[in-house]
Amino acid sequence: MDFEHSSRTEEFLARLRAFQGCEIEPCEEGYHRELLACADPWVVLPVIEELKEKAKREGLWNLFLAPGAELAGEPVGAGLSNVEYAPLAERMGRSLITAEVCNCNAPDSGNMEVLLHFGSPEQRERWLAPLLQGTVRSAFCMTEPDVASSDATNMQATATLDGEEVVLNGRKWWSTGVGHPNCEVIIFMGLTDPDADRYHQHSMVLVPLKTPGVKVERMLQAMGFLDAPGGHGEVSFSDVRLPSSAIIGGPGQAFAIAQARLGPGRVHHCMRLIGLAELALELACRRASERVAFGKPLANLGGNRERIADARIAIDQARLHVLHTAWLIDKQSPDAIGAAAQIKVAVPNMAQAVLDMSMQLHGGAGLSNDLPLAGAWTAARALRLADGPDEVHRGVIARLELARHGHGKWST
Ligand SMILES: Cc1cc2nc3c(=O)[nH]c(=O)nc-3n(C[C@H](O)[C@H](O)[C@H](O)COP(=O)(O)OP(=O)(O)OC[C@H]3O[C@@H](n4cnc5c(N)ncnc54)[C@H](O)[C@@H]3O)c2cc1C
């Protein structure tokens, strides 16, 4: 087993570190402060577009795309495997803006993967090309307020075929990114054929945000955070008519596509959370060494050393778990499904615990907006739901484990 990074990862990592140090870190704090002070937070501050141009020039762009990704016969992305990309995503995760600056942010990265693998040439030209350029943004609308959406077969919003058209009706919420001023397209998941088998009833449809009948009803707060400028919206669809060529991969293909979309896309979330946890531990160590109470640095009080040690153990375990999952995905191993479900549970819980420890060591400052910890904790907490609740992933893990031991009859 070789634990070294590939030479390409090392090379990209060195460039990414330098870019973060010289270009992002000097302006990130000011960026967040300026955005918080905006009366209208649904704006792209000029610094983001400037940084995106610099990242593009540096070749630190679309790093998440797998080898072989191409558009109109031209290769796109850095051609890194998931194992090679994982340390870069981790590095991006230390900052709340680097992923966007490098065009590697959710939900656009997952949506781009969908279009790369399942989009028609026309869909790829219209939407994938500008997404790859970072000139437009996108959202993914699956979850509905009125049904338990952790079971995606519950979805009631409809995508009904009518001659050469598809007609959308229903209400979605928690649509991340829909508030972004550059958000121009939604991937909508809706019920097309209730008589088909459970996993072939739904379709994914590309919906330009400005289509008549699409309305962003409100922007939600996740535990008090708007997460502007992308945010999370509630969106209604009333008799939205589109040509049936807007359906991705054909009617009834939504589940097959969603399976593929949540694989690599979720490795990215997990790796970024490891970067956040590393940052939280680094800040905790600094605080514990520099701040004195009861005549001693905080590090020498109570169980703080043990907490720091436990955080190191937890982060390193989670990183290896994610890298192993990335390796299984790269090999297209059937074991990747269970491994991905495992990290979906393990990593957000680990990050939440490490961030919580760091917040506690920072005292009141840990809960303030002066430090990134409270926002990061909320992000980790949200990720225990955003790609499906922990319980659903545990259900997958248990089903596979029971089947492995010959108890397949308990698999549902
Ligand atoms: C910040 C954030 C961003 C999000 N972004 C998006 C997005 O961009 N697009 C999108 O479509 N959705 C998004 N979501 C929505 C998210 O995917 C759903 O909230 C999630 O799938 C759960 O669906 P639900 O809210 O309907 O909960 P429900 O399905 O009602 O489930 C509620 C609870 O029931 C329990 N439960 C459910 N199933 C089981 C089970 N099998 N075993 C045991 N207990 C179970 C769990 O405790 C679960 O949390 C986002 C959510 C958040 C918080």
The ligand as a MOL file (V3000), in Angstrom:
LIG
                    3D

  0  0  0     0  0            999 V3000
M  V30 BEGIN CTAB
M  V30 COUNTS 53 58 0 0 0
M  V30 BEGIN ATOM
M  V30 1 C -28.4500 22.8920 4.0830 0
M  V30 2 C -29.2140 21.9190 3.2390 0
M  V30 3 C -29.0090 21.8930 1.8800 0
M  V30 4 C -29.7600 21.0510 1.0690 0
M  V30 5 N -29.5920 21.0810 -0.2990 0
M  V30 6 C -30.4320 20.3880 -1.0920 0
M  V30 7 C -30.4000 20.5470 -2.5220 0
M  V30 8 O -29.5760 21.3080 -3.0650 0
M  V30 9 N -31.3250 19.8840 -3.2770 0
M  V30 10 C -32.2540 19.0530 -2.7060 0
M  V30 11 O -33.0680 18.4820 -3.4330 0
M  V30 12 N -32.3010 18.8590 -1.3510 0
M  V30 13 C -31.4290 19.5140 -0.5400 0
M  V30 14 N -31.5140 19.3730 0.8280 0
M  V30 15 C -32.5610 18.5460 1.4110 0
M  V30 16 C -32.1120 17.2050 1.9690 0
M  V30 17 O -31.6490 16.3890 0.9160 0
M  V30 18 C -33.3080 16.5960 2.7140 0
M  V30 19 O -33.5890 17.4150 3.8230 0
M  V30 20 C -33.0470 15.1680 3.1460 0
M  V30 21 O -32.9570 14.3040 2.0340 0
M  V30 22 C -34.1560 14.6370 4.0800 0
M  V30 23 O -35.4230 14.7930 3.5320 0
M  V30 24 P -36.5490 15.4730 4.4280 0
M  V30 25 O -36.0480 16.8090 4.8730 0
M  V30 26 O -37.8240 15.4440 3.6900 0
M  V30 27 O -36.6420 14.5960 5.7480 0
M  V30 28 P -37.5880 13.3270 5.9750 0
M  V30 29 O -37.5510 12.4330 4.7970 0
M  V30 30 O -38.8920 13.8110 6.4350 0
M  V30 31 O -36.8230 12.5870 7.1520 0
M  V30 32 C -36.7990 13.1380 8.4740 0
M  V30 33 C -36.0310 12.2340 9.3880 0
M  V30 34 O -36.6480 10.9430 9.4410 0
M  V30 35 C -35.6690 10.0060 9.8010 0
M  V30 36 N -35.5820 8.9450 8.8000 0
M  V30 37 C -35.8240 9.0390 7.4730 0
M  V30 38 N -35.5580 7.8650 6.8670 0
M  V30 39 C -35.1440 7.0220 7.8290 0
M  V30 40 C -34.7180 5.6680 7.8230 0
M  V30 41 N -34.6590 4.9440 6.6990 0
M  V30 42 N -34.3380 5.1190 9.0130 0
M  V30 43 C -34.3950 5.8370 10.1610 0
M  V30 44 N -34.8100 7.1080 10.2150 0
M  V30 45 C -35.1560 7.7030 9.0620 0
M  V30 46 C -34.3230 10.7410 9.8640 0
M  V30 47 O -34.0490 11.1320 11.1880 0
M  V30 48 C -34.6050 11.9600 9.0090 0
M  V30 49 O -33.7310 13.0470 9.2580 0
M  V30 50 C -30.7240 20.1790 1.6540 0
M  V30 51 C -30.9020 20.1860 3.0400 0
M  V30 52 C -30.1710 21.0440 3.8320 0
M  V30 53 C -30.4280 21.0580 5.3060 0
M  V30 END ATOM
M  V30 BEGIN BOND
M  V30 1 1 1 2
M  V30 2 1 2 3
M  V30 3 2 2 52
M  V30 4 2 3 4
M  V30 5 1 4 5
M  V30 6 1 4 50
M  V30 7 2 5 6
M  V30 8 1 6 7
M  V30 9 1 6 13
M  V30 10 2 7 8
M  V30 11 1 7 9
M  V30 12 1 9 10
M  V30 13 2 10 11
M  V30 14 1 10 12
M  V30 15 2 12 13
M  V30 16 1 13 14
M  V30 17 1 14 15
M  V30 18 1 14 50
M  V30 19 1 15 16
M  V30 20 1 16 17
M  V30 21 1 16 18
M  V30 22 1 18 19
M  V30 23 1 18 20
M  V30 24 1 20 21
M  V30 25 1 20 22
M  V30 26 1 22 23
M  V30 27 1 23 24
M  V30 28 2 24 25
M  V30 29 1 24 26
M  V30 30 1 24 27
M  V30 31 1 27 28
M  V30 32 2 28 29
M  V30 33 1 28 30
M  V30 34 1 28 31
M  V30 35 1 31 32
M  V30 36 1 32 33
M  V30 37 1 33 34
M  V30 38 1 33 48
M  V30 39 1 34 35
M  V30 40 1 35 36
M  V30 41 1 35 46
M  V30 42 1 36 37
M  V30 43 1 36 45
M  V30 44 2 37 38
M  V30 45 1 38 39
M  V30 46 1 39 40
M  V30 47 2 39 45
M  V30 48 1 40 41
M  V30 49 2 40 42
M  V30 50 1 42 43
M  V30 51 2 43 44
M  V30 52 1 44 45
M  V30 53 1 46 47
M  V30 54 1 46 48
M  V30 55 1 48 49
M  V30 56 2 50 51
M  V30 57 1 51 52
M  V30 58 1 52 53
M  V30 END BOND
M  V30 END CTAB
M  END
